[in-house]
Amino acid sequence: MYNNKNSNERYKDLCGRLVCWLGETEEGAELYDTLHTEIGMTDDEVSELGFTSLASYFSKHQDKLSASMEERQLGIRTVVQFRRKEPVLQQDECAIEKVVELSREEFHHFKNNLLDDYDFISENSDLMCVDKTGTTHCILVLGDDYDEGILVNSEGSSYARYSALLPNARTFIEQQMGQETKLTLWQLMSCGLEDVHLVDTDEEHDLATIVELNQGTLSVAGRSAWSDVLSAKVEGIYNGYYGTQIAVSGCDSQRLADFSFMLAGHCDAEDYDTWVNKHDQGQDSGPVLSM
């Protein structure tokens, strides 16, 4: 059995062998980086171990560090996950199927307890999988006051079985959403709408229930007369106070209200007969857009 003295000697012997092995497998800047950066040795300690050939890197390291600090002007900060000495950066194709927003406190707890069970994961488990092409379908979890997010693929479970940090996630999502081409009201009408209410996103106005609205509802004259409304951008569809409401932008709010009331029958009978088909005649070529 080893006594304390023998144990200390063996410990020193093993450390010496380890350092010698490093000296045989690495050299130059790589060896200095391992000893100084990875292990945390000072330049004096490196010298005491006998690596005198590395002395030329001592001042270079300090000069390089000082220069990099002096030259840094952008001051851009983010969060990432670094991997040491990876020969190839591993990348997985992913499709974000849904964004889940948490409070600051909830997100802080989540990112530090990824293996706990969460309702928001189990409720969206059907959205997460890896398809036949190898693409990972996942949800993105964001938190108030956090720009980074966490991608999650639960593979049917209620915890983050697979997860990945997405730096600047909120900015990324906002940019992607801003680049998406939004549907026009005319394009949405191809789905066939029933009992809906059109709402301007910016201004309040009177609403009327449109019992039926599709691309066969309006005549050619009607599509021409209301082309500005039909070209409005659809910003969202939601269940509001009056039922199903479609929020649109890009047209005059009063025109939007007049369009709704016209379809509800609150207009001159002659205009109604001119603009609205008595019987749906299928989808047509589209609104006549004014230039």
C-alpha positions, 0 to 999 in steps of 0.5 A: 500500500502506498503511503502519502509520500509514495502517492505524491511521488507517483502523482508527480511521476504520472503528471510528468509522463502526461506532459512528456506524452503531450510533448511527443504528440504536439509541438509548437503553437499547438503544444503551447495552446494546450499547455497554456489555454487548455490546462491553464499553465503560466509561461513560467510553469511551462518553462519550469517543465523544460519546454524552452522551445516554446519561449518564443510563443510567450510574448507573441501570445500576449502581443496577439491578445493585446492587439486583438483587444485594441483592434476590436471595434464592433463589440458584437456579442452573441452566444454559441457552443464551441467544440474543441478540435472538431475536424468537421463542423456537423450540421443538421438540416432543420425545419422550425414548425412552431415558435413557443414563447416563454416568460423570462423566468420560464425560459431560464428554468427551461434552458437549465433543466432541458430534461424536465417534462414540459407541457409545451413540448408534449402538446407539440410532440406531433410536430417534431421528428426526423423525416426520410430526407434527414431533416429535423422538424422541431420547435423553437423556444424563445424567452422574453428579453432573450435573443437566443433560442433553443431548438427542440426535437422531442421525438415523441417525448415531453422533454428536450430529447434533442436540443440545439442552441440557436444564437440570435434566434429572435432576430433570425425569426423576425427577419424570416417572417419579414421576408415571407410573401404574405397572401392577398385577400384574393388568394385567401378567398381560394380556400372558400370562406364562411361567416368571416369578418374583415378587419383593418390592422391599424384602424377601427371600423364597423364590421359586417358578417360575410356569409360566404366569400370565395373567388367565384363570389364576385363578378368581373366588374366586382373584382375590378371595382374592389381590386384595392381591397382584394389586393390587401395583405392578409396579416392574420386569421383569428377567433375574435369577439365577432367570430372568425376575423381576418386582419388585413393591411394595405387598403383604406379601412373605410373601403374595407368596411364598405366591401364587407357591408356590400357583400352582406347586402347593405348596398344599392341593389343595382350595384350588388347585382353588378358586383356579385354573382347570383350563383358561384361560377368557380374560380376565375382569373383574378382581380383587375388590379389598378396601376 
